């Protein structure tokens, strides 16, 4: 008999210990989960869960939280502005670029394009993806596309935009980069990647489309492409997003991420989740 008057046999003790252990584990892996992981679970729907999104996403295994040391390091990263001289179709162009200064050897190359209302500066001041990628150890280059920001004025014809990106990648000395392509820039990234879908991996390591335009033009070719893809869409995007998301689902190595409370430029509304998706994707494709 115990001093309290309650008799405990060995079976009771074992049961109590098991229950205590279970509660400790539950606390560790749920209540004590880091805030970014909770936010990811609440604000995204990863995994092709919506109609039309049926591919298993073979590149994806699990979400990787961004280490605090990378977040802190990003605050100290310097982003340089440069001008790249490019000759394309007989025309001399000056392309404005922004690129973080790396303190370590690059893990891989990333090319960031922009939407209709934005420029390369977006990836520094409105959504600090460039310093984040620099802190994570990637050579990341954001550009002002021709006719935008501080680059050469005038547009590149629709039929030449894929070739322009090929020339740009060469001029920037990027090696099979991951292409980040929001909205309007889909008219550049899609022909570059999918005009010849069977050889796409010779041109790019991965693709991160954010509600890009013109997906319907390449929908019939997506099933032939094996490129790892992270499809990002804002749950409140009532314009291009839903159609682009449905079309891109035909890609055979794609993972779908719906940021429930974000609008068309989803990265602006939820940069923390956006960076967690990028971190996970790049860590996977640049193994």
FENLIN-V301247 format. One record per helix or strand of 2 or more residues. SS is the DSSP state (H for helix, E for strand). FROM is the first residue (numbers start at 1). LEN is the number of residues. If there is no record, write none. Layout:
ss/from/len
SS/FROM/LEN
SS/FROM/LEN
//
This chain:
ss/from/len
H/10/22
H/35/9
H/68/7
E/79/10
E/91/10
E/109/4
H/122/5
H/129/7
E/139/5
H/158/14
E/178/5
H/183/12
H/197/6
E/206/5
H/215/3
H/222/3
E/228/7
H/241/8
E/254/6
H/266/4
H/271/15
//
